[in-house]
Amino acid sequence: MAVAIERLLTSGISRPARYLGNELGAIHKDWHTAAVRWVLTYPEVYEVGASNLGHVILYSILNAQPRQLCDRAYLPAPDLSAKLRETQTPLFAVESRRSLIDFDILGFSLSYELGATNILEMLSLAGIPLTWQERADEGMWNVAQGSYPLIFAGGQTATSNPEPYADFFDFIALGDGEELLPEIGLILEEGKAAGLSREALLLDLAQVPGVYVPRFYDMDSDGSVRPNRPDVPERILRRVAAPIPAYSIGLVPFVETVHDRLTIEIRRGCTRGCRFCQPGMLTRPARDVEPQQVIETVEQGMRATGYNEFSLLSLSCSDYLALPAVGVEIKNRLKDENISLSLPSQRVDRFDENIAHIVGGLRQSSLTFAPEAGTQRLRDIINKGLTNEELLQGVKTAYEQGWERIKLYFMIGLPGETDADVLGIADTIRWLQRECRGKGKKPLGFTVTISNFTPKPHTPFQWHSVSTAEFERKQWMLRQEFRTIRGLKANFTDVRISAMEDFLGRGDRRLACVIHRAWQLGAGMDAWWESLDRAFTAWTQAIAESGLTWKYRQIETGEWNVCAESSVEEEASPSTLPQPVLDAALPWDHLDTGISKSWLKADLERALEAATIPDCSFDGCSHCGVCGADFGHNVVVSPPAIPQFNGQFVPQTERVQRLRVWFGKHGQMALLSHLDLVRLFDRAIRRAALPIAFTGGFHPGPRISFANALSLGVTSSSEIVDIELAQPMTVTDFHTQLAAQLPDELPIYQVESIALQTPSATQLLEQAEYFITLCPVPDAPSPTIAQWHTWIETILATDTIAVEQTTKSGKVRLVNLRERLFELQWVDTNLIDEKIRSFISSEPIAETITTVRFLGSCRNDGTVLRPEHVVYMLESVATQEWQLLQTHRTRLILQTV
């Protein structure tokens, strides 16, 4: 049964539009004809989840399957979470608005160690037991008859070491999900049709490569994990799939998201072999996407979505050898559309003028490089494959191409690191600033992030850890050095976060009780950023209550350092590797990622000798063991010729036509903020391919001007926007093309061509007419019609009704609301226009509801009479409080010119 979200999502909820499920690209499939009903549940707020590429791709793939329905759910913000608990409303999926407990299967993305508490929060809000033991049932598994949904997790953390979280999930999906999830869907469909029990269904799933069912495995006393029945595999294979860019063209959220752009994957996997990097080990082999496929997908995606920015995604974009050619070709094709390209952190040694051209332009994006270490010796230890000369060449190229500030990532606490290596970070920054100077140019500035090395499973450095005290000492050293460097902004990762990541990331099943208790104590992932002290206190209390303080103390003090202590003057010398430590069972040994544990140990030996290994995508094989029948082989596309660059976007600033558009804002669109509405119109105009004129200057913007910002939650049938074009169009064609790209609840009523010299609607705006519905607050008397007439007459006969208002500068001034009111009347709802009546509340308490029409000032200099002002005036004369139920704006009145 659908949840009545209309009662939940009001203007009092922060950014309510993120819960509506009506974005461009949202898929609504018939509930009753679906054989299997999925929810992809992202355990983060909507702005993070809706822009996650994996989330979008899997949502699109599952909905492309016959008889499969896939909906979405996100972690609600604290205000909605509180309202759900207060009203005892279960957490719902955004498209169908059904409770999560109604679905067959819920998939959570577990991509970060501390994110598990958010998953427990979502399960709790949905009314679903937290552990697989509590969800176990006898007989036929059927959600419609009361069985609980299957709960599973995927993502990087789930793939690397799911053991701390094993109690919470029925199964884990290891590796890439593009092929795995549809296979799971077919098995669920067959299992439902056959009337299998939950256990029998999970046993079938356990036979699928890539599916790990924790209930069929036990942890031994040595920490290893072994099957508890003979009919499941001893080791579970990680799944590998080729990227399919077409599925990236999906959702276009109405609200601004963290990555508010089209994102296209160009390469999956990395073979650089950085010894600290878990994604580089867990995503092998490398798989390039054909350049023409990337170009066509971006071109199609930009025109289908209306975004003004796109990103090409890979663990190391610069290792996609076709990047310069692809980027230049895309920029050439979209040259006239004011579109920019952003790239994630890239290899500084491959940054050249070609890449500078494609990421540059009028909206120059930020540029991020990750040297990781401050000295050549340490970069060799971690197998970074970057020389000082290459670092300087890349940074210098960026400076010469116009970048005045660059982001750099470094890491401290790496194996073999000395104080000289730590101080080398500051020396490197000074050296780069000295070498990057130009006459008449600002000195190069840096934003530097210093991360604490955290050992990750399935990497050569998984056995190495550093004490919290040592991290704090090294951070202090760098802070002292950074004080002497101008133009530098430094960010340091909190050592407590790093310790918790390590504690969970390399833990075993004993940690389930810690995670559960930490969640009960309020340790949601957001708490680390909003109140770090509170979150840390919750986690440490949970650890203490679980009797695992000793284990956490090992993390804090550094369980094992693979290198002997050394002074600033001398290099670290490798200690004798303690084989018992290296050979001990690890909680993730039963997961087959393709890289053998023996190879990881051998590579650790090479690291201690500062010996590098080749990047097997371009040089000799590193013999890690991945390539073969199970995981495939590296797929590297040869770079095509780089086309001639046609130059950056030149905005069409000439204005040849101005169109005035009257439109409405109905239904759920009332929950869209004004800034989100502006963004929506911009994207709709791009999708409609309208020849919009741009402003000039360094940051040209489309010439779109709204007459007035409508308050959140208010509907309207008289909004106005002026749009200026660089090429003339007929009014009919403009109307048809724009209306086709707008939601139905943003109808266009009229389009009029006006003279270019005519003042804008913003300048001409004078008055606005509203209909508001009110009712007495609880326990207050319901007035008669005669009383309403008396109150209104009293207000109209009064010269002054003052209210205090605080200006932006903080000054308090008195404002006479009465002089802003021109008309006020009680309305008989039976006599008003049917179109207006459709916007007025028809609650069960209709006999206590009153409708009032008023006409008041609405000028953009701040002389405005708002609906709440009218309520204030009514309360002043009636001496009782009113509840404003609904507001509808019927007219915006412009000066006659």
N, C-alpha and C positions, 0 to 999 in steps of 0.2 A: 504494500500500500504506500502511495506517495506521501511524502512529508509535506505539510502545509508551510512552505518556506515563506509565504507572504506575511505570516505573523512573526517570523523570525527576522527576516531581512528588512529592516527599517533604516531610516536615515541615521538612527542612533548607533548602528553597527558600522564600524570602520570599513570603508571600501566594500560595501555589500555586493558590488557587481562581480567580484571574484568568485562568488558562490552560485552564479546564475546558470552556468553551463550553456550559454547561448552565444558563445563566441563564433566568429567566422571559422568554419572548419569543424565545429562540433558536430558529432555524428549521433543522430537519434534513431535507433533501431527499435523495431516492435518488440516489446517485452515478451509477449505471449508466444511469438513464433520462434524465439531463440531457444536452442537446445541447451546451451551453456552460457551462463551470464557471469562475466568477469567484472572486477573493479581493479584498475591500477591505482593503488593508494600510495600517494607520495607523501612521506612523513615530514613534510615541511610546508610552510605557508604557500599559498597559491602562486605568489610572485616568483618563487624559486622553482616549484614543481612544474608549472605550466611552460616554463622556458627550458626545461631539461630535455635535451635532444633524445636521449634514450626513452624517456617517458612518451614523447610525441611519436617516435617511430613505432614502438610496440603498440600503442593505442591505435595507430593507423593500420598496422598489420593485422591485429586481432579483429578489428571491425571489417577487414577485407575478407575474412574467412566466412564461408556460408554457415548459417545456423549458430554463429557465435556473436554475442553482444558484449561490447566492452565499454564500460563507463569509467568515470574518474572520481577520485576523492582526494582531498588535501587536508593537512592539519589546520583546523580552524584557528584563527587568531584568538587571543585570550577572551575578548569580549563575546564572541560567538560561542566559545567553549562554555563560558559561564552561563550563557542563555540556554544552551542545550541542556545543561545539567539542571538549571533552575526550572525549566519547563518539562523536564524528563522526555526530551525529544532525542531520538537516536541520531547519530551522525549519518549523513546521507550522501549519496553520490550525486554529482552536480547535474548530469543530463536527465536521468530518469527521476531524480529526487526521491528515490527509494532508500530505505535504511540499508546500511551495509550488510546487515544480518540476513537480508532477503536474497543475496547473491550466492552463486555456487562457489566462487573462488575469489579470494582477495590476494593481490600481489603487491608486496611492499618493496620499495627500493631501499636497500641498506648500503649506502655508499660511504658511510662515515661511522667510525667506532661509537661515538657518543650519541648517534641518532636513534638507538634502540628505544630509549625512553619515550620518544615521540610516537613510535609504533605502539607502545603499550597505551599511551594516551588515546590514540585513535581507536584501538580495540575497546578500551573502556567506554569511550563515548558512544561506540556502536552497540554496546551491550553484549559483546562477545567475550567469553572466557579467555584469559591471557595465555594459557599453556595448552599444548596439544593433549596433555593428560586430562584436563578438565573438559576438553571438547570431544573426547572419545565417546562413542555411542555404540550400541549394539544394533543388530538388524540392518536393514537396507538404509543406505545413505541417501537422504532426500531432504534438501533444504526446505522445500515447500511443506514438508510434514514435520518440521521441527529440528532437523539436523543442523549443526553449525556449518558454516562455509569452511572450505579448505583455506588455510592461511599459509602463504609461502613468501619467501624473500629472495631477491636477486640483487645484483649490484656488486661493486668491487669488494666491499667488506664481507659480504655474504660468500663470495667466491673464495676469498683468501683464507678466512678462518671463521666458519659459522658456529663453532662450538660454544662460545659464550652465550649465543642466542638460540641454541638448538631447542630448548624447552618451549619456546614460544611459537615454533613453526611446525606445520605438518610436513613440509618438505622445503628444500632449498634448490633454487635453479642456479647452476654453476656456469659462468661464462656468458656468451652472447645468447640473446633470447629470440632473435628473429625467426629461427627455425624451431627452436626448442618449445616455445610457448604454443604455437599451433599444434605441435605433436601432443602436448599435454591436453589441449582442448579436445582433440579427437578421442583420447583415452577417457576423458571425463564423460564425453557424450556416449561412448560405448558402455562405460560403467554404469551410467544412469539408466540407460535402456535395459541393461542386464540386471538391474536391481542389486548391484554389489554393495557390500558393507563398506564402511569407511576404511577399515584395515585392508580389505581385499583390493580396493581401489588404489590405495597407497602402495600396495605390493606391486600392482601393475605399473604404477608410475616409477617405482624403484628400478625397473628393468630398462628404463629409458636413459641412454647416456646423457649425463648432465643433471640428473635428478638425484638428490641425496635426501633420504627419508630418515631423520635422526632416531625415530623410535625403533628402527631395525638395527641400531648400532649402540654399543655400550662403551664407556670409557674404562680402560684398565687402570690398575694402580700406578703404572708407570706413565700415565698420561696419554697413552696411545688409544686410538678408537678402532674397534673391531666389530664385525657383524655379529649379531646375536641369533642369527638364523642362517641356514646354508643357501637360501635361494635369493640372496642379494649380493651384488659385487663387493669384493673386499676394498677396492679403490674405485672412486667415482671420477669419471672423466669430465674435464672442463669442455664446454661446447664452444665451437668456433664457427662464425658465419661471416660472409662477405658483406660489407656495407652496401646498402641500397638507398642512394640519395633521394630517390623520388618520394619515399615515405617521410622525408623530413618536411615536406610542404604540407603542413597540417594546420594546427590551431593558430589563430591570430587573436590573442587576448585583447579585450577592450581596455583593461587596466594595464598600467606600465609594469613590466616584469623585470627581473634582474638582468636577463639577456634579451632585450627588447629588439630582436632582429631575426632575420632568417638565418638559420645555421645549417650548413651543409658539410657532411663528413667527407673528407677527401682521402684520408688514409687511416686505416685501423691497424693498431699494433706498432711497436717500436723495437728496433733491434740494436739500438745504440749500446745497450748493455750497461747503463749507469747502475752501479752496484747498490745504491740506496733505493732505487725506483721500483716500487711494486707494480704500477701499471705497465712499465716497460717489460716486466717479466710475465705478467698475467695476460697480456694481450697478444703475445706472439702466435703465429708469424705475422709479418707485416703484409698488409693487403692494400694496394693502391686502387683507387677508382679511376676508370678511364677518363682522360681529360675532357673529351667531348661530352661525356655524360655529366660531368661536373658543370661545364659551361651551360649546357641546355637546361639542367635542373635549376641553376641559379637564375637564369634568364626567365624561365617559366615561373619560378617561385616568387621572384620579385614582383612580377606583374600580377600574379594570382593573389598575393598577400597585401601588397601596397606598402610593404616596409621600405624605409629609406636607407637601410643598412643591412649588410649581410656579413656573415663570418664563415670562413673556411676552417674546419675543425680537424685537428689531428693532435696526437701527443707531441709530435714535432713537425709542424707544418713545413718547415724548411727542408725536411727530408723527402717531401713530395716534390720530386725533381721537376715536375711539370708546373709547379706553382707560378713561376714568373710568366710563363706562356698563358696559362689559364687565367691568371689575374688580369693581365693586360687585355686579353680577348674579351673578358667580361666587362671590364671598364670601358672598352671601346664600344661594345654593343649597347651599354646602358649610359653612354656618355651624356646624353641630354636629359637625364632623369634625376640629377642631384642625389646620387647614391654613393655611399661610402663603404669601404671594406675594412673590417677589423680582423686581426689575427691574434690567437692566443700566444703565450710565450713561445718564442721561436729561437732557433739556433743563431747565435750572433755571428758565427763563422760563415753562414750562408746569406747574411743580410747584405744586399747590394743595391745598386740604383734601380734595377728592375723591380725588386720588391718594394723599394721606397716609393716608386711611382704608383703601385697598385694600392698601397695603404695610405698614401698621401691624399691631397685634394683639399677642398674647401673646408671639410670637417675632418681635420687631421686627427686620427685616432691615437690613442696612447701606444707606446712601444715598450715591450717588456722583453728583457733578456735574463737568462739564468746562468751566470757563471758558476754558481754553487759554492765555489771555494776561492780563497784569496791568493793562493799560490799554485804554481804549476805542479809542484810535487803532489799536493793534495788532490788536484784535479786528475792526476794520473792514478792515484790510489782509488778514486771513485769511478775511474774509467769515463770521465766526462768527454775526453777527446777534443779538448779546446786548448789552444796555445795562447800566450799573451799577445802575440802578433795578430792572431785572428780576432781576439777580443777587441783590441784597439781598432783594427780595420773596420769591424762592424759598427762600433760605437761612433767612430769618426765619420763613417758614411752617413749614419743617421743625423749627426750634427750638421754635416754639410748639406743635407737634404731638407733642413728646416726644423728638426726637432730640437727644442731647447731644454726639454726635461725627459729623462728616460727612467723607466723602472728596472731595478736590478734585484734579483733574488739570490741570497746566499744562505748557507746552512752552517751551523756550528755543532760540534760534538761528533763529527765524523771519525771513523777509525783512523788512527795514525795522526790525528791533528795535534799540533803543538800550539803554544801561545804565539809563536811566530806566524803560524798559519792564520790564527784569529786576527792578529794585528795586520796581516797581509790584506784583509778585506778593506780596511781603511787606507792602506798604502795603494791598493789598486784603484780606489775611487780618486784619490789625490792625483795619481799618475794619469788617469783618464781625463781629469779636468785640465791638467797641465797641457796634455797633448791636443786637446780639443778646444782650441781658442781661435777666434777669427776677428779680424779688424772690423770694428763697428758692430760686432755681434755680442749678444749677452753670453756670459759664461755658461757652460753646460751644467745643468742641475740634475740631481738624481733623487729619486724616491726609492729607498732601499728597504727591503723586507728581510729580516734575519729570523730564520726558522730554526727550531731545535731539531736535530736529527732524532727521528723516532724509528726504531727498527721495525720492519714490516715482514710478515711471513712471505716465504717463497723468494727471498732475495739473499744474495751472498752475505749481507750485513744483518741477517735476521738474528744472529747470536750476540750482537754487540749492543750495549746500552751504556748510557752516561748518567751520572748522578745529577739530581736536581741542583745540589750545591755547585757542582762544576759548571752547569749551564748558567747559573746566576753569576758566577765569577767571570765567565767569558762574556756575558752580556754587559757586565759592569765595565770590563776592559774596553769593549767597543764603544760604549756610551761616552767614556772619557775621551777616546780618540775622535769620535764624531763631533765633539764640541768644537774642534779646531777646523772643521771643514765647512766652508760656506756653500750655500745652495743645496744642502743635503737635508732630506727629511727621512727619518729612520723609524721603522716599525719593528717591534720585537714580539715574538710569540710568547705568551705567558707559559712559564715552565710547568705550571700545574696542569694546564690543558695537555701539554706534551706527555706528562707522566700518566694521566688518565688514558690517553690514546694508547700508550704502550701497554698499560695494565690490561685494557680490554682487548687490544689487537692481538696479543700473544697469549691470551688466556684460554681456559678450558671450560667445561660445563659447570664447574663450581661457581662460575661468575653469574649464572642466571639469577640467583637469589640477590646478588648485589645490584644488578640492573633493575630488578623488580622493586627492591626497597628504595633505591635511588629515585625511581619514578614516583613512588608513594610520598617521598619527601620533597617532591617538586623539582626534580632535576631534569627538566626538559632541556633540549639542546639550545633553545633560544636563551635559556638562563645563563649560559656561558658568556653571552655577549651583553645581556641586560644587567646581570648581577652575578659576576664571576664568583665573588666571595660566597654568595648564597648557594650557588651550584656546587662549588668545591666542598662546602660544608656538608651538603646533602650526600655527595658521593663518598666522602670519607666516613661519614656516620654509617652509611650503608655497608661499607667495607668492614668497619669495626663490628657492627651487629652480625655480620656474616662470618666472623672469625677469620677473616683473610687479611688482617692488617699486616701480618708478617710478609705476605706476598707483595703487598703494595710497598712495604719498606724496602724490599729487594729492588723494586723499580726505582725508588727514590735515591737509593745509594749506589745504583749501577750494578746490575747482576754480574756482568762480566765485561771487562774491557780487553779487547783483543790485542791492544798495544801497551807496552810498558809506559809508565809515567816518564816524562822527559821535560827538560827545561826549555826556556825560550831559545837558547843558543843552539841546542842540539836537535837533530831530527829524531823522530820516534823510531825506535827499533822494535821489530816484531818480537813478541814474546813467543814462547813455545805454545802452540795451539793445544789446548787441553782436549784431547780426543774424546774423553768421556762426555764432555759437554756437547761436542759436535755430533756424537753418535746417539745421544739421548733421544728418546721418542718425543715428537712434537705433536701438539693437538691437531695439526693439519696434515700429518703425514699420509692420511688415507685419501687425500684429494690429489688427483692426477692432473697437474697443470701442464704436463709435457716436459718440464724441466726437472731433471733428477736431483735428488738431495746431494748425491756425490759430486755432481757438477758444481752445485752451489758451494760446497766445501772447497773444491779445487779453485774456484774463482776467488774465494776468500783468501786462500794462500797466495794467489797471484796479486791480490790487492795489497797484501802486506809487503810484497816486494816491489810495489808501485809499477807492476807490469800491466800494460793495457791489452785489451783484446779487440779484434776488428769488429766493425759493424757489418754483419753478415748480409745485409741488404745490398751492400756495394763492394765489400771486400771478401776475404776468405771466411769460411764457415767457422763459427765459434764452438760448434759441437755441443750445444746446450741440450740437444735431444728433442726439440719440439718438432722439427720438420719430419713428416712421415704421413702415413695413411690416416691417423686419427686427427691430426691438426692441420694438415696441408703444408704448403711451402710458401716462402716469401713470394709475393707478386709485386714486382717493381716495374712501373711503366717508364719507358724511356721518354725523356723530355722532348716535346715537339719544339719546333722553331718558335722563337718569341716574335709575335707580330709587331709591326710598327705602332708605337704608342701615339694615339690621336690627341692626347692632351686631357687635362682635367675638365670637369664640368664648367661651362660658362653659363651662368643664369640668364634666362630671358627676362630682362628687367623692363622691357617696353610694355606698357599697358595699352591694349587696344579696345578692351571691352570690360565693363563692370556689370555684373549680374547680381540682383538682389533676390535672395531665396527666402521664402517663408516656409517653415517646416514645423512639425510637431514633435513632441517628446512624450511618448505614451508608455504605459505599462511598466515593464521591468527596466526600460531605458531611463526611467526617472531615478534609478539607483546608480546611474553613471555620473561621475563627477564632471565638472565643466572641463577640466584639463583632459580627462579621458575622452570627452566628446570632441574636443579639438583634434586630438590624435586620431580618433575614428574618422572624422571628416577628411583629414589629410590623407589617410590611407585609402579611403573610398575614392577620392579624387584621383589618386595614383592608379588605382585599379581601373577606373573609368577612362584612363588615358586622356584626361582633359588638359588642354594646353595652358596650364596655370602660369601666371606671371610671378616672378620672384623679386624680393627686395634685393638691394645691392649690399655691398660691404663684405666683411670677412666671413660672415655666417648668414648667407642668404636663406630666407624662409619664404614659403608660399604666401601669396597675398590673400589671406583668408581672415576676415574680421567679423567676429560675432558681436551682435548689438549689445548683449547683456548676458552675464553668467546667471544661470538658473540654479537655485539652491538644490542641494541633494534631496531627493525624495519628492520633488515637486514635478507634476506633469504640466504639459503646456500644449496649446494648439495655436501658438502665435510666436514662434521663435524666428529670428531674422539673422541671416549671415550674408555678408557681402563677399563676393569672389571675383577677383580680377584675372582676366585671361590675356595671354600674349598673342593669341590668334583668335579671330572672331568665330563665333558659332551661332547657329540659330537657337532661340530659346527652347524650342521643342526638343532638339537633339541634346542640348545640355541637360534639360530636365530628365529625359529618358535615360541617358547614360549614367547620371549621378544617382537617380532613384534606384536603378538596378543594383547598385553597389551598397546601398544603405539597408539596415535592418527594417523590417516591416513596421516596427514601432517608432521609426523616425521618418514618417511620411512627409513628402514634399507637397505642399498645397499650391504654391505659385512661384513662378520665376519671372522676373521682370528685368529687362535691359535698361539701365539708367546711364545718364551722361557721366563721363569720367570725372568731370569737375564737380559733380554733386557731392556734398559732404557725406561722409560715411554714416551708416545707420547708428553707429556708436555716438557720433557727434549730434545727430538729430533726435536721439531718444529723449522723450519727455515724460511719458506716463505709462503706467501698466494697469491692466484690469485683472483682478483675481476673483475666483470663487473659493471660499474656504468653508470647510465643515468643522463644526465644533460640538462638543458635548460637555456637560458638567463633569468635574472630577468626581471620583467615587464618593458616595454619601452626601453629595451636594444636591439641593432641590432642582427640579427641572422647571425652567421659567415658562410662562405663557407667551403667546404671540404678542399680546398687549405689552408685556414687560419688555420684550425685544424692541418693539417700536419706541417705547419710552426711552430706553437706553440709547438707541441710535439717535433719536431726536436730541437727547441731552448732549451727546458727543458733537453733533453738527452745530448745536447752539453755543458750544464752548469755543473760546478763542485760543486758549492755551492748554495743552496737555504735554507737560515736559517729561523728559526721561534723560537720565545721565548716560553718556556714551564716552568710551575711552578711545582716544585717537591712537594712531600707529606709534606716535612718539610717547605714548603713555599718559598724556594729559586728559583730564576728565572735563567734559563740557556738557552743558544742558542743551537739549535739542527739543524744539517745539514740534511734536508729531502732528498736531492738528493742522498746521499750515501746509503739511505735505499731503493731507487727505482732501480729495475733491468730491468724492461721492461715496456713500455708505448706505446700504439697504439690506433689510431682511428679505430672504428669497423664498418663495413658495416653490419647492422643487417640482411640483406637478406642472408648473407653468413655464419652466425654463426650457431652453432648446434641448432637444433629445441628445445631440452630440455632447453638449456640456454635461447633461445629466449622467451620461455614461461614465464620467470621471469622478462623480460624487459618490462617497461611501454609501454602501447599502448594508450596513452591519445589522445584526439582529436587534440592536438597541436603537433602531431607526427612529423610534418615537422620541428619543431624547436628543437626537442630532438636529442641529440647526445649520442652515446654509446662509452665508453672508457674502454679498458682492461688494467689492470696494474698488475705487479708482484712486490711485495715488501717484506720487512722484516716483520717477524711475530714471534718474539721470546718472551718467557715469562719473560725475564729479563727487559722488557720495551722497547726494540729496535723494534718498530712497526711502520709501515707506514699505516696509516688509510686512508679511502676514503676521509675524509675531508682534509687531508694533500695534496692529489693529487689535490683536488679542489683549495686549496690555491696556489699550484704551477701554476696551469693553470691561475688563476686570476692574479698572479704576472707577467706572460709573456703576457697575453692578455689584461691587464689593463681594465678588465671589470668583473662584478660579475656574478656568476653562481648559479643556484638553483639545489641542489642535489635531484633528484626525487626518485631514487631507487638504492639499492645496493644489489648485489648478489655475494656471495663468491663461487667460483667454485672449488678451490683446496686448501688444506693444504699440504704443502710439508715438509716431514720429512728428516732428515739426513739419509744417508745409513749406516747401521751398519753391 
